[in-house]
Amino acid sequence: MNSEPHPITEDDIAEFLLDRPDFFERHAELLATVQLSSGHDTRVISLQERQAQMLRDKIKGLEERLAEMIRHGQDNLVIAGKMQAWTCRLLQTVQARDLPDAVVDGLVSEFQIPQAAIRLWDVAEACAGEPFATGVSSDAKAFAATLATPYCGANDAFEAAGWLPDAAQAQSLALIALRTDAQSPVAGLLVLASPDAQRFHSGMGTEFLEHLGELAGAALSRLHAPAHVAVAA
C-alpha cells in the first residue's frame, strides 16, 4: 500500500535552510531574484534588500533603547544631585530645632514639591512646644504607625493635609512615616502635596520616597534625644 507523499510545509523549508547555512552561497542569484514585501508599504524588494531593511530596523530599535537608557541615566544624575544638595542642607543645619524647616524647605526647593509639612512626637522636652511637635492627634499617630510604605493617593480628608500651608490645594498626597532608624517606632509624619491629582498616585513606586523618609528620620533623630541630652537652642 502506497502512502501519499507528505506535503512540504514552511517549517520543512525553514529547517532545510537552517541545516544548510551555505545554501545561499551556492545559490547567490536567489538573493536578488526572490521578491518580498518591504513590510512598510506595497513595494516589492529583493531578499537582500529585505534583510538589510530588517537589520536597519533592528539597529534603529537598539539606538532608541540606548537613547532611552542615556536619558534615564541623566535623569538619575539630576535626582542624585538634588538628593545630595538636600542632604548637605540637613547636615549643615546647626540648630536641631531648625531641622524640620530644613527638611520641608529643602524638599520644596530641590524637588519642586508644591507643599510639604512635618510633625514629630516623642521629642526631647526642650522642643515639646515647637510648632512641628504640636497639633497631632492620637489617631494621626496611630495611622502613621500603620505605614509600612508611604501612602500615595488622593487627599481623603487626612488630618496631615491640615498641616499644609494651603490644604485646599492639596489634591494628591504622599504620607511618609518617620523613624529615627529602621528598628525604631514611628516618631513623625512627613506629608508632601500637590494640586495635581496624579502627582502622587496609588500606582507609583515608593522607593525614592522611602529613601527621603529614611534620610529625614535620621536627621531628625537629634530632636528625639533622651531627656538628659541637651538639644541646641
Backbone bond lengths (Angstrom), bond angles and torsions (degrees), N, CA, C in turn:
res aa  C-N    CA-C-N  psi(-1)  N-CA   C-N-CA  omega(-1)  CA-C   N-CA-C  phi
1 M - - - 1.466 - - 1.518 109.10 -
2 N 1.337 114.26 122.00 1.455 118.74 -178.72 1.527 110.19 -88.76
3 S 1.320 115.52 130.72 1.464 119.69 176.77 1.513 109.26 -91.03
4 E 1.319 116.22 149.78 1.452 120.21 179.18 1.519 109.95 -69.49
5 P 1.332 117.53 144.63 1.476 119.55 -179.87 1.521 111.03 -63.93
6 H 1.296 113.97 142.92 1.469 120.40 179.21 1.530 109.38 -71.84
7 P 1.319 118.79 124.01 1.467 120.07 -178.43 1.528 110.53 -65.59
8 I 1.313 115.47 144.08 1.468 120.92 178.82 1.523 108.76 -75.75
9 T 1.298 115.49 129.63 1.468 120.85 -179.75 1.528 110.19 -105.65
10 E 1.324 114.84 170.81 1.467 119.90 176.45 1.524 110.59 -62.06
11 D 1.333 115.64 -36.20 1.466 118.86 178.57 1.525 110.81 -64.39
12 D 1.332 116.90 -37.47 1.466 120.34 177.77 1.533 110.15 -62.18
13 I 1.330 115.87 -43.92 1.468 119.71 179.56 1.524 110.71 -64.18
14 A 1.336 116.34 -44.16 1.466 120.13 179.97 1.520 110.37 -61.77
15 E 1.343 116.69 -43.28 1.469 120.45 179.39 1.523 110.77 -64.92
16 F 1.343 116.78 -38.94 1.463 121.16 178.01 1.528 110.83 -59.39
17 L 1.345 116.57 -45.62 1.457 120.31 -178.24 1.530 111.40 -69.00
18 L 1.341 115.76 -37.68 1.472 118.79 178.96 1.521 111.44 -66.24
19 D 1.320 116.08 -34.90 1.466 119.87 179.71 1.530 111.97 -75.85
20 R 1.311 116.68 -13.68 1.475 120.25 -177.14 1.527 108.87 -129.67
21 P 1.322 118.14 74.18 1.469 121.20 -176.55 1.523 113.48 -62.51
22 D 1.341 117.51 -16.71 1.470 119.83 179.86 1.526 111.88 -93.22
23 F 1.338 117.44 7.92 1.469 120.21 -175.86 1.523 111.42 -56.63
24 F 1.326 116.94 -48.14 1.459 119.47 -176.41 1.525 112.41 -76.44
25 E 1.337 117.00 -14.45 1.460 118.75 171.62 1.529 109.66 -72.60
26 R 1.332 114.79 -36.62 1.473 119.51 -179.99 1.533 111.86 -82.77
27 H 1.340 115.68 -17.07 1.464 119.80 179.38 1.527 108.90 -130.89
28 A 1.319 116.03 54.86 1.460 121.41 -175.29 1.519 112.64 -59.90
29 E 1.327 117.58 -27.83 1.466 119.90 -178.23 1.531 112.33 -63.44
30 L 1.351 115.97 -23.01 1.464 118.88 -179.40 1.532 112.05 -67.99
31 L 1.328 116.45 -29.96 1.456 119.99 -179.24 1.516 111.75 -58.53
32 A 1.315 116.27 -33.39 1.463 120.58 -178.69 1.516 112.92 -91.33
33 T 1.325 116.61 -24.46 1.470 119.13 -174.48 1.516 114.31 -93.80
34 V 1.349 117.13 -27.26 1.457 119.27 178.33 1.529 108.83 -69.86
35 Q 1.324 117.27 126.88 1.456 123.00 -176.96 1.530 110.32 -106.44
36 L 1.336 114.79 133.67 1.461 120.90 -178.79 1.523 110.16 -131.58
37 S 1.325 115.89 159.49 1.459 120.31 172.11 1.515 108.74 -68.12
38 S 1.330 115.68 143.35 1.468 119.39 -179.36 1.515 112.06 -68.99
39 G 1.345 117.16 -22.28 1.470 120.73 -178.46 1.508 113.45 87.60
40 H 1.352 116.95 -13.49 1.459 120.85 -179.09 1.530 112.15 -116.02
41 D 1.328 117.17 -24.51 1.458 120.81 -179.94 1.528 108.17 -151.46
42 T 1.307 117.02 -162.09 1.466 120.77 -176.88 1.516 113.25 -89.87
43 R 1.317 117.00 1.75 1.457 119.75 -179.56 1.525 111.06 -66.31
44 V 1.344 114.45 153.31 1.456 121.76 174.64 1.524 107.39 -111.42
45 I 1.341 115.58 130.35 1.462 120.13 -177.46 1.521 109.10 -128.60
46 S 1.333 115.17 168.52 1.462 120.18 -179.89 1.525 110.36 -77.53
47 L 1.329 115.01 165.64 1.460 120.96 177.76 1.519 110.73 -59.22
48 Q 1.337 116.40 -39.69 1.463 120.60 178.73 1.520 111.16 -61.93
49 E 1.342 115.44 -45.80 1.460 119.49 -179.92 1.524 110.87 -64.50
50 R 1.328 115.75 -40.17 1.469 119.77 179.80 1.520 110.63 -63.23
51 Q 1.333 116.83 -41.75 1.462 120.55 178.74 1.526 110.48 -64.45
52 A 1.334 116.70 -42.29 1.463 119.84 178.96 1.524 110.88 -63.92
53 Q 1.348 115.19 -39.06 1.461 119.70 178.80 1.522 111.27 -64.15
54 M 1.336 116.84 -41.96 1.461 120.62 178.36 1.519 111.15 -62.82
55 L 1.323 116.42 -38.40 1.467 120.09 178.04 1.528 110.70 -66.40
56 R 1.362 115.82 -40.85 1.469 118.81 178.12 1.523 110.69 -62.76
57 D 1.345 116.29 -41.85 1.461 119.77 178.76 1.529 110.97 -63.08
58 K 1.327 115.54 -40.21 1.464 119.50 179.17 1.521 111.00 -65.25
59 I 1.327 115.87 -42.84 1.467 120.19 178.71 1.522 110.64 -63.66
60 K 1.343 116.61 -41.02 1.460 120.30 178.46 1.523 110.90 -61.21
61 G 1.354 115.77 -42.62 1.459 119.58 178.15 1.520 111.97 -61.91
62 L 1.339 116.50 -41.19 1.465 120.74 178.70 1.522 111.11 -66.17
63 E 1.337 116.05 -38.08 1.465 119.96 178.84 1.525 110.59 -65.01
64 E 1.340 116.40 -39.93 1.464 120.00 178.64 1.524 111.02 -65.35
65 R 1.334 116.23 -40.40 1.466 119.57 177.49 1.518 110.89 -64.62
66 L 1.335 116.82 -40.69 1.462 120.65 178.76 1.523 110.66 -63.91
67 A 1.344 116.59 -42.89 1.465 120.22 178.78 1.521 110.67 -61.99
68 E 1.345 116.44 -39.09 1.463 120.22 178.85 1.531 110.65 -65.80
69 M 1.325 116.61 -41.07 1.465 120.24 177.79 1.526 110.85 -62.54
70 I 1.337 116.20 -40.08 1.460 119.87 179.06 1.526 110.40 -64.38
71 R 1.348 115.91 -42.18 1.468 119.53 178.51 1.519 110.96 -61.93
72 H 1.346 115.81 -43.81 1.467 119.05 178.17 1.528 110.67 -61.70
73 G 1.336 116.31 -40.92 1.456 120.02 179.07 1.515 111.58 -62.60
74 Q 1.336 116.52 -41.66 1.462 120.60 178.72 1.521 110.77 -66.08
75 D 1.343 116.32 -41.45 1.471 119.97 177.79 1.521 110.71 -61.85
76 N 1.335 116.41 -40.95 1.464 120.05 179.61 1.521 111.57 -64.67
77 L 1.348 116.51 -36.77 1.464 120.14 177.27 1.525 110.99 -64.36
78 V 1.335 116.00 -40.47 1.460 120.06 178.94 1.528 110.10 -63.65
79 I 1.338 116.67 -45.72 1.459 120.75 -179.96 1.524 110.81 -63.66
80 A 1.338 116.17 -41.79 1.467 120.01 178.83 1.523 110.68 -61.90
81 G 1.343 116.78 -38.72 1.455 120.44 177.92 1.514 112.02 -64.22
82 K 1.335 116.58 -40.95 1.463 120.50 178.44 1.527 110.86 -66.79
83 M 1.331 116.05 -41.09 1.461 120.21 178.28 1.533 110.41 -61.83
84 Q 1.329 116.13 -41.55 1.465 119.74 179.77 1.526 110.93 -64.87
85 A 1.349 117.10 -43.43 1.463 120.75 -179.93 1.527 110.64 -62.04
86 W 1.345 116.35 -42.44 1.467 120.49 179.49 1.526 111.14 -65.30
87 T 1.336 116.17 -43.49 1.465 120.32 179.43 1.528 110.86 -63.60
88 C 1.338 116.88 -40.50 1.468 120.24 177.96 1.524 110.82 -61.89
89 R 1.334 116.10 -38.36 1.464 119.72 177.97 1.524 110.57 -60.78
90 L 1.328 116.30 -41.52 1.463 119.29 179.66 1.530 111.16 -67.12
91 L 1.319 115.99 -41.00 1.468 119.70 -179.41 1.530 111.71 -66.09
92 Q 1.328 115.87 -29.72 1.465 120.26 -177.27 1.527 112.67 -88.26
93 T 1.323 117.31 -1.90 1.461 120.37 177.93 1.521 109.19 -77.68
94 V 1.322 115.73 112.39 1.464 120.60 -172.42 1.526 111.07 -75.99
95 Q 1.322 117.38 -49.34 1.455 120.91 -175.67 1.525 110.04 -85.03
96 A 1.299 116.55 126.24 1.460 121.06 -176.26 1.520 111.94 -59.06
97 R 1.334 118.05 -39.28 1.459 119.77 -177.12 1.530 112.76 -71.05
98 D 1.332 117.43 -8.32 1.465 120.85 175.48 1.532 112.22 -88.53
99 L 1.320 116.94 -8.04 1.466 120.46 -175.59 1.531 114.18 -63.19
100 P 1.340 120.08 -43.88 1.472 117.95 179.20 1.530 112.98 -55.96
101 D 1.341 116.72 -43.08 1.464 119.49 177.55 1.521 110.90 -65.78
102 A 1.334 117.27 -36.30 1.469 120.79 179.14 1.523 110.53 -65.17
103 V 1.326 116.46 -39.54 1.469 120.65 177.63 1.523 110.30 -61.71
104 V 1.330 116.12 -50.89 1.465 121.56 -176.41 1.523 111.41 -66.83
105 D 1.332 117.12 -49.80 1.464 120.33 -177.38 1.522 111.13 -62.93
106 G 1.331 116.68 -37.79 1.459 120.07 179.35 1.519 112.33 -66.13
107 L 1.324 116.95 -40.49 1.466 120.16 178.78 1.524 111.21 -64.95
108 V 1.326 116.30 -42.43 1.464 120.57 -179.32 1.529 110.98 -64.79
109 S 1.337 116.67 -44.35 1.463 119.67 -175.27 1.522 113.01 -80.03
110 E 1.321 118.29 -40.88 1.469 120.85 -175.19 1.527 112.33 -79.66
111 F 1.327 116.96 -37.60 1.470 120.34 -173.43 1.532 113.26 -109.40
112 Q 1.333 116.51 9.41 1.465 121.21 177.19 1.531 112.38 52.47
113 I 1.312 114.81 43.90 1.463 120.97 174.86 1.529 107.35 -89.95
114 P 1.328 117.92 122.95 1.470 120.01 -173.74 1.529 114.68 -56.84
115 Q 1.334 116.73 -42.90 1.459 119.55 -179.08 1.528 109.89 -143.60
116 A 1.309 114.70 150.23 1.464 120.15 175.95 1.520 108.71 -153.67
117 A 1.309 115.98 153.88 1.464 121.68 177.59 1.523 108.14 -154.04
118 I 1.318 114.94 163.13 1.462 119.55 -177.17 1.527 109.42 -146.61
119 R 1.324 115.01 145.23 1.454 121.06 172.51 1.529 108.06 -137.68
120 L 1.325 114.43 141.71 1.461 121.79 -179.96 1.517 109.09 -126.01
121 W 1.320 116.14 153.75 1.448 120.43 173.81 1.524 109.42 -138.09
122 D 1.315 114.65 168.00 1.472 120.96 -174.75 1.520 110.96 57.09
123 V 1.335 115.59 40.50 1.461 120.10 178.79 1.526 109.67 -84.45
124 A 1.327 115.32 169.09 1.456 120.26 176.85 1.526 109.42 -62.63
125 E 1.321 116.41 151.83 1.465 121.67 -174.01 1.519 112.31 -56.59
126 A 1.333 117.61 -34.70 1.465 120.97 -177.64 1.523 112.44 -64.10
127 C 1.336 117.72 -19.41 1.466 121.19 -177.72 1.520 112.88 -111.78
128 A 1.309 117.10 5.33 1.461 120.60 -172.72 1.522 112.88 -61.04
129 G 1.337 118.54 -26.78 1.459 120.75 -178.37 1.505 114.85 -94.78
130 E 1.315 117.65 1.37 1.465 120.80 -178.84 1.534 110.58 -69.46
131 P 1.350 117.58 149.88 1.472 120.61 -179.94 1.527 113.42 -54.48
132 F 1.326 117.32 -35.46 1.469 119.59 -178.35 1.523 112.64 -72.59
133 A 1.335 117.33 -9.13 1.466 120.47 -177.64 1.519 111.93 -114.16
134 T 1.329 117.11 12.53 1.460 120.16 -177.98 1.530 110.09 -127.86
135 G 1.337 115.42 165.06 1.458 120.96 174.63 1.513 114.90 75.25
136 V 1.335 117.49 30.31 1.465 121.43 178.84 1.530 108.53 -117.19
137 S 1.305 117.26 122.69 1.465 120.68 -179.01 1.522 110.69 -80.13
138 S 1.312 115.05 164.28 1.464 119.80 176.92 1.522 110.73 -65.18
139 D 1.337 116.75 -30.94 1.465 120.11 178.37 1.532 110.68 -65.92
140 A 1.322 116.51 -41.07 1.469 119.97 178.69 1.526 110.46 -64.63
141 K 1.306 116.94 -39.73 1.465 120.44 178.01 1.530 110.48 -65.08
142 A 1.332 116.34 -41.92 1.467 120.24 179.62 1.524 110.24 -65.01
143 F 1.344 117.24 -39.56 1.460 120.55 178.01 1.521 110.41 -63.67
144 A 1.326 117.44 -45.02 1.467 121.18 179.95 1.521 110.81 -59.01
145 A 1.328 116.68 -36.87 1.462 120.81 -178.83 1.519 112.40 -65.86
146 T 1.331 117.46 -20.02 1.477 120.49 -179.64 1.526 112.62 -86.79
147 L 1.319 117.88 -7.94 1.463 121.25 -174.29 1.529 111.53 -82.88
148 A 1.315 115.81 91.59 1.469 119.64 174.72 1.526 110.24 -70.46
149 T 1.325 115.90 -31.95 1.466 123.07 174.31 1.523 107.34 -133.91
150 P 1.330 117.82 160.21 1.470 119.43 -178.88 1.527 112.53 -59.05
151 Y 1.314 114.92 143.09 1.467 120.45 171.68 1.520 108.37 -84.26
152 C 1.306 117.13 131.59 1.457 122.49 174.61 1.520 108.01 -130.22
153 G 1.320 116.58 127.32 1.452 118.94 -179.69 1.511 112.06 164.08
154 A 1.309 114.66 -162.79 1.462 121.34 -176.71 1.522 111.39 -68.18
155 N 1.304 115.18 152.35 1.456 121.07 175.36 1.521 108.54 -78.02
156 D 1.299 115.55 93.79 1.469 121.49 -176.37 1.527 109.72 -93.78
157 A 1.325 115.45 57.48 1.473 122.44 178.59 1.520 112.08 55.06
158 F 1.322 116.91 41.15 1.465 120.74 178.04 1.530 110.06 -70.90
159 E 1.314 116.09 142.60 1.464 120.57 175.94 1.523 110.44 -57.72
160 A 1.335 116.39 -38.00 1.462 120.53 -176.90 1.523 112.30 -60.75
161 A 1.332 117.77 -27.84 1.463 120.16 178.29 1.526 110.64 -63.56
162 G 1.326 116.32 -28.85 1.460 120.58 179.00 1.513 113.57 -69.35
163 W 1.331 117.50 -13.43 1.459 120.10 177.54 1.532 112.27 -81.70
164 L 1.331 116.29 -12.47 1.457 121.21 -175.94 1.518 111.41 -75.31
165 P 1.323 117.58 156.09 1.470 120.58 177.34 1.525 112.86 -60.03
166 D 1.344 117.83 -36.46 1.463 122.17 -179.21 1.524 108.78 -138.54
167 A 1.313 116.07 82.76 1.466 121.28 -174.95 1.520 112.06 -62.29
168 A 1.331 118.23 -29.24 1.460 120.89 -177.11 1.521 112.27 -65.70
169 Q 1.334 117.24 -22.55 1.460 121.60 -179.29 1.524 112.95 -90.43
170 A 1.315 116.86 -1.75 1.474 120.50 -176.67 1.521 110.33 -87.36
171 Q 1.332 116.79 96.88 1.454 121.56 179.49 1.528 112.45 -90.09
172 S 1.325 116.79 -31.41 1.465 120.65 176.22 1.519 108.61 -133.84
173 L 1.336 114.72 149.09 1.466 120.84 -174.05 1.520 111.28 -131.85
174 A 1.332 114.16 153.71 1.464 121.72 163.94 1.519 105.72 -123.82
175 L 1.315 116.49 122.28 1.460 122.26 -179.85 1.526 108.26 -112.26
176 I 1.328 115.73 120.10 1.461 121.38 -172.19 1.527 109.58 -121.48
177 A 1.328 115.94 117.96 1.460 120.28 178.03 1.524 109.68 -71.10
178 L 1.327 116.15 141.36 1.461 121.92 -177.62 1.521 110.33 -113.31
179 R 1.321 115.00 132.03 1.467 122.10 175.86 1.516 108.36 -128.77
180 T 1.317 116.89 152.06 1.462 119.15 176.87 1.522 111.32 -72.41
181 D 1.340 116.46 -25.79 1.465 121.91 172.31 1.524 107.46 -160.99
182 A 1.320 116.22 174.74 1.466 120.48 -172.84 1.525 113.02 -61.69
183 Q 1.323 117.88 -28.47 1.460 121.13 -176.29 1.526 113.41 -92.39
184 S 1.313 117.27 -7.69 1.464 121.08 -175.01 1.523 111.18 -86.57
185 P 1.335 117.05 155.42 1.469 119.71 175.74 1.522 110.56 -70.06
186 V 1.305 116.12 162.95 1.468 120.57 178.50 1.524 108.87 -63.63
187 A 1.334 115.64 131.85 1.464 120.72 -177.33 1.525 111.70 -127.82
188 G 1.326 117.17 14.04 1.452 119.26 179.13 1.516 110.70 179.27
189 L 1.324 114.95 172.17 1.461 120.77 -179.83 1.518 108.88 -142.08
190 L 1.317 115.02 129.22 1.460 122.56 176.72 1.517 108.07 -106.29
191 V 1.324 117.25 129.26 1.458 121.31 -179.96 1.522 109.39 -118.92
192 L 1.332 116.01 129.35 1.457 123.42 174.91 1.522 107.06 -114.63
193 A 1.321 117.54 141.63 1.461 119.77 -174.65 1.510 111.60 -141.29
194 S 1.329 114.50 154.88 1.458 121.32 179.12 1.520 110.15 -146.20
195 P 1.339 117.65 147.77 1.463 120.12 173.24 1.533 112.24 -74.38
196 D 1.325 116.52 -12.47 1.465 122.38 176.75 1.524 108.79 -83.34
197 A 1.321 116.98 117.62 1.468 120.73 -176.80 1.519 112.63 -64.00
198 Q 1.343 118.31 -18.24 1.464 121.28 -178.90 1.521 113.33 -103.75
199 R 1.332 118.32 1.06 1.476 119.44 -178.87 1.526 110.12 -62.59
200 F 1.326 116.36 -44.89 1.460 121.84 175.36 1.535 106.93 -120.30
201 H 1.323 116.57 109.49 1.461 119.73 -176.69 1.525 109.93 -128.46
202 S 1.321 115.90 163.47 1.465 121.34 -172.23 1.525 113.25 -66.28
203 G 1.329 117.55 -21.52 1.456 119.09 -177.84 1.519 114.68 -92.27
204 M 1.305 118.28 -0.16 1.461 120.09 -176.13 1.527 111.28 -80.54
205 G 1.323 115.52 154.96 1.463 120.13 175.55 1.514 110.22 -71.79
206 T 1.318 116.69 148.35 1.466 120.49 -176.46 1.525 113.08 -116.10
207 E 1.334 117.71 5.14 1.467 119.36 -175.62 1.524 111.51 -59.88
208 F 1.344 116.78 -43.19 1.461 119.90 -179.62 1.529 110.56 -63.89
209 L 1.329 117.41 -43.02 1.463 121.26 178.55 1.527 110.90 -63.08
210 E 1.321 116.34 -35.56 1.466 119.77 177.66 1.525 110.34 -63.83
211 H 1.343 116.74 -40.20 1.465 120.02 177.57 1.532 110.71 -63.32
212 L 1.337 115.88 -41.80 1.458 119.22 177.25 1.532 110.36 -59.12
213 G 1.334 115.86 -44.39 1.459 119.83 -179.99 1.518 112.94 -63.30
214 E 1.319 116.39 -39.23 1.466 120.36 179.49 1.528 111.07 -64.64
215 L 1.334 116.49 -44.44 1.462 120.19 179.71 1.524 111.02 -66.60
216 A 1.333 116.45 -44.23 1.459 119.68 179.15 1.522 110.79 -62.42
217 G 1.337 116.69 -44.36 1.458 120.26 179.83 1.516 112.44 -61.67
218 A 1.340 115.96 -40.67 1.465 119.81 179.13 1.527 110.90 -65.02
219 A 1.347 116.40 -43.07 1.463 119.69 179.74 1.526 111.32 -64.96
220 L 1.328 116.55 -40.96 1.462 121.52 -176.88 1.528 112.99 -77.37
221 S 1.322 117.35 -4.49 1.468 120.03 178.51 1.522 111.35 -60.66
222 R 1.327 116.93 -22.17 1.471 120.26 177.39 1.523 111.60 -62.60
223 L 1.312 116.35 -26.50 1.461 120.41 -179.46 1.520 112.44 -84.06
224 H 1.322 116.35 -12.86 1.465 120.99 179.79 1.524 110.55 -103.54
225 A 1.325 116.18 24.98 1.444 120.57 -179.48 1.526 110.70 -65.13
226 P 1.338 117.60 150.86 1.474 120.44 176.59 1.528 109.90 -56.63
227 A 1.318 115.88 155.52 1.461 120.62 -173.82 1.527 112.30 -59.45
228 H 1.326 117.81 -26.78 1.455 118.90 -176.43 1.519 112.17 -84.47
229 V 1.359 116.84 -4.76 1.468 119.71 176.68 1.507 107.59 -99.11
230 A 1.309 116.80 122.86 1.466 121.24 -176.77 1.511 111.07 -68.43
231 V 1.337 116.65 139.05 1.457 122.05 174.45 1.518 106.97 -102.76
232 A 1.326 116.79 130.63 1.465 121.31 -175.91 1.509 111.01 -54.65
233 A 1.286 116.72 140.09 1.467 121.86 -179.04 1.510 110.39 -75.41
